[in-house]
Amino acid sequence: MHREYPENTAPEPADVDIESIDMDTISYAEELALIRRYDDVLWKKGNTRGNLVRLQAIRRGERDPAAEPFSKQWLSTHGRLTSSAAKRALGEEFETMGEFAAWACYATSLTTVDHVGESTATTIRNLRPTLVRWFGGEEYIPQYDDDQETLVTDDTDEDDGNEEAAEDDPSITASG
């Protein structure tokens, strides 16, 4: 017996946008499409609808995870950081999640904070996927400037000008 099935009307992940969808009237198929689309930034546990609502608030600019207070409890829960001295030092060092996340994700060295050794630094670096989820995407994590000098400069025009000046100046001679 041959059966005819209706055409699949479920939206594809690219068809739904978390910023514009109404979470109060969302269909189950739209919710599944959102989950597939934003899988890399949604929490894997807990209330899926609540996670989508949180992500929507972040993406719309209604919620700023960077301004949320940083706590030692967050480190215990999400980072499994067990060193009390390190948690206390980090709690004193950072006031907001934005400050902590920027440092944890982008600082050149994490061992510059008291009581943070190599193993603790590795544990903190491993928090990156958790922080990406917390912020709703890496683009929402603030940038960090640790005053480290870079080895490569982007200002090549200035260097070229100095070389040209050296070529034009007869008092500068090459030795060797």
PLY file of the C-alpha trace (Angstrom):
ply
format ascii 1.0
element vertex 176
property float x
property float y
property float z
element edge 175
property int vertex1
property int vertex2
end_header
0.00 0.00 0.00
1.41 3.39 -1.03
1.01 6.29 1.38
1.44 9.94 0.63
3.04 11.98 3.35
2.77 15.74 3.65
5.79 17.82 2.77
8.11 18.64 5.68
7.26 22.13 6.84
9.72 22.30 9.72
12.05 25.29 9.41
15.74 24.81 8.79
18.16 26.31 11.36
19.03 29.11 8.93
15.34 30.03 8.68
15.00 31.05 12.35
16.72 33.93 14.07
16.83 34.20 17.82
16.81 37.98 17.77
13.50 38.29 15.95
11.47 35.25 17.04
8.71 35.56 19.66
9.59 33.03 22.36
6.00 33.06 23.70
4.50 31.81 20.44
7.37 29.68 19.14
6.48 26.26 17.76
8.28 23.10 18.79
9.79 22.80 15.29
11.11 26.38 15.49
12.57 25.67 18.92
14.39 22.61 17.57
15.72 24.66 14.66
17.00 27.31 17.10
18.67 24.63 19.20
20.45 23.26 16.14
21.44 26.73 14.94
22.84 27.92 18.26
24.10 24.56 19.53
27.65 25.84 20.09
26.51 28.59 22.51
23.59 26.92 24.31
23.96 25.13 27.62
23.70 21.37 27.22
21.87 20.90 30.53
18.94 22.59 32.14
15.84 24.24 30.79
16.27 24.52 27.03
13.58 27.18 26.65
15.14 29.17 29.51
18.52 28.89 27.81
17.03 30.17 24.54
15.35 33.08 26.35
18.68 33.99 28.01
20.52 33.80 24.68
17.85 35.94 23.04
18.20 38.61 25.75
21.99 38.64 25.25
21.72 38.86 21.47
19.14 41.66 21.67
21.33 43.63 24.07
18.80 43.32 26.90
21.21 41.35 29.10
24.94 41.91 29.49
26.75 38.91 30.96
29.94 41.00 31.12
28.37 43.22 33.78
27.27 40.32 35.98
29.25 39.96 39.20
32.09 37.44 39.24
32.03 34.99 42.12
34.22 32.27 43.55
31.11 30.07 43.49
30.95 30.39 39.70
34.51 29.01 39.51
33.60 26.10 41.77
30.47 25.27 39.80
31.64 25.76 36.22
35.40 25.50 36.42
35.82 22.83 39.05
38.61 24.97 40.44
39.43 23.52 43.83
42.27 25.72 45.05
40.79 27.97 47.71
43.75 30.36 47.53
43.35 30.73 43.75
39.57 31.27 44.02
40.08 33.89 46.73
42.77 35.68 44.69
40.60 35.65 41.56
37.61 36.86 43.55
39.68 39.82 44.73
41.15 40.46 41.28
37.94 40.52 39.22
34.63 42.23 39.95
32.65 41.26 36.84
32.33 38.25 34.60
33.49 40.41 31.69
36.79 41.23 33.39
37.36 37.59 34.31
36.37 36.18 30.91
38.54 38.67 29.01
41.52 37.76 31.18
40.84 34.00 31.09
40.41 33.90 27.31
42.87 36.50 26.05
45.60 37.25 28.61
49.10 36.31 27.51
49.86 34.68 30.86
47.50 33.76 33.66
50.22 33.11 36.21
50.61 36.83 36.89
47.75 36.61 39.42
48.72 35.46 42.92
48.13 31.76 43.64
47.57 30.92 39.96
50.19 28.41 38.90
50.51 26.45 35.68
47.94 23.77 36.57
45.38 26.37 37.71
46.09 28.41 34.57
45.40 25.33 32.45
42.13 24.74 34.30
41.12 28.37 33.70
42.07 28.21 30.00
39.89 25.11 29.69
36.92 27.25 30.75
36.84 28.91 27.31
33.91 26.83 25.92
31.97 27.43 29.14
32.64 31.16 28.95
31.57 31.23 25.30
28.27 29.65 26.34
27.94 32.00 29.33
28.33 35.02 27.07
26.21 33.67 24.23
29.11 33.66 21.79
32.77 34.57 21.70
32.00 37.93 20.11
30.31 38.99 23.38
33.41 38.36 25.52
35.21 41.68 26.09
38.72 42.06 24.69
41.65 42.08 27.09
44.73 44.28 26.99
47.55 42.97 29.14
50.11 45.51 27.93
52.24 42.80 26.37
54.29 43.95 23.41
53.66 42.08 20.22
56.49 40.72 18.12
54.92 41.82 14.84
53.80 45.37 14.25
51.11 46.40 11.82
52.75 49.77 11.21
54.94 48.82 8.22
54.61 52.23 6.50
56.50 53.89 9.34
59.32 51.33 9.07
59.53 51.87 5.30
59.82 55.60 5.88
62.69 55.06 8.31
64.52 52.86 5.80
64.07 55.47 3.08
65.34 58.19 5.41
68.41 56.06 6.17
69.08 55.56 2.45
68.83 59.31 1.78
71.08 60.29 4.70
74.77 60.01 3.69
75.92 60.34 7.30
74.43 56.93 8.09
76.71 54.21 6.78
76.40 50.48 6.98
79.17 48.70 8.75
80.25 45.20 8.08
0 1
1 2
2 3
3 4
4 5
5 6
6 7
7 8
8 9
9 10
10 11
11 12
12 13
13 14
14 15
15 16
16 17
17 18
18 19
19 20
20 21
21 22
22 23
23 24
24 25
25 26
26 27
27 28
28 29
29 30
30 31
31 32
32 33
33 34
34 35
35 36
36 37
37 38
38 39
39 40
40 41
41 42
42 43
43 44
44 45
45 46
46 47
47 48
48 49
49 50
50 51
51 52
52 53
53 54
54 55
55 56
56 57
57 58
58 59
59 60
60 61
61 62
62 63
63 64
64 65
65 66
66 67
67 68
68 69
69 70
70 71
71 72
72 73
73 74
74 75
75 76
76 77
77 78
78 79
79 80
80 81
81 82
82 83
83 84
84 85
85 86
86 87
87 88
88 89
89 90
90 91
91 92
92 93
93 94
94 95
95 96
96 97
97 98
98 99
99 100
100 101
101 102
102 103
103 104
104 105
105 106
106 107
107 108
108 109
109 110
110 111
111 112
112 113
113 114
114 115
115 116
116 117
117 118
118 119
119 120
120 121
121 122
122 123
123 124
124 125
125 126
126 127
127 128
128 129
129 130
130 131
131 132
132 133
133 134
134 135
135 136
136 137
137 138
138 139
139 140
140 141
141 142
142 143
143 144
144 145
145 146
146 147
147 148
148 149
149 150
150 151
151 152
152 153
153 154
154 155
155 156
156 157
157 158
158 159
159 160
160 161
161 162
162 163
163 164
164 165
165 166
166 167
167 168
168 169
169 170
170 171
171 172
172 173
173 174
174 175
